[in-house]
Amino acid sequence: MQYHWTLLGIFLIALIAALGYAGAFVLPVLLAVMLALILRPIVRFLARRGIPEIVTSGGLVLSVIAAAGLGFYFLSAPVSALITDLPRIANRIETKLTDFRTTSEHIQAITDKIEKITKQDAQRPAEVQKVEVAQPGLLSSFAANAPDAAARGLFTLVLLLFLLSSGDMLYAKIVRAMPTLTDKKRALGIALDIERELSRYLGTIALINSGLAICVGLALWALGVPNPVLWGVLAGVLNFIPYVGSLVGIILVATVAAGTMPTLSQAAMAPLAYLALTTIEGQFITPVLVGRRLALNPVTLFLGIAFWGWLWGVIGMLIAVPLMVAVKIFCSHIEGLATISDFLSTEEAPEDDTPPVSPPPPPSRGNAAAT
């Protein structure tokens, strides 16, 4: 038994190392599969009404490309404005933090520092250009990584087109590979259940996050926070990462609000509104729409997000929840893996309906004497 556990540990370590090494290939494949699961019901629905699958698949892929292009186009200006305003935001935050310093020594030190910087800027105007030259460094880094990101995106879209247009060919291959009729039925049931539940889950979460993005954008616009569209879209994307995404969004919004709003009390309204909206979404809307069947244990969910984030970065955190949902659904169909599914679930394990067997009564003295 110890020998088998040793082999299992070695296999898991090798698997994690392989996934980390092959992340550049595995991540686009997983993204394409998840997009296919979301869009596959649309292809099947239209195919039953006489529209060829290749036509629907091509239209959906072009729609994804158009949506991504429009998103980059409309968000490029707010992102550029935010990058340009970062030095000013940092200076305003530093200025507001001085209100908490009550001693004259600190105030005098800050005043001397500001005067010194002002004199240096007046005597050496060339140094001002050094601060501005730091911005193209970020742009050059983005430009250096753009070809690799574009290649992965193209690979994802091409694979998505093949997955959508292939129809049920993959399911037929899986059924054909099974040896017995029972195994064929089980394999097909598992594949269809994973597709149905995961597509329903991802589609529902996408709609919920889109609504959250609209609400956050409107709330920040009403409060006067700059670039509310950018923060709304960012809130919708970050909400795909439970717990961590909301925390990161609140910190970012609080930082920008502190550097742009006139007072700290007004700046505090923006992160509080963000927190209120994400709390309503996480505690009321998502549990009702998603349901308890696909709900995950918060402890395992947090550990899974941390693990996949450590392995694949931000993209790993984005796909951590769908991966865990797929594993949960798969394990629920396999008798030997039901414990893993129960461990990932928030529901308690079903109790055995068989009544407990009571121990036999002790023999009486009369029976003992007769024996």
Beta strands, then each sheet from edge to edge (+ up, - down):
end
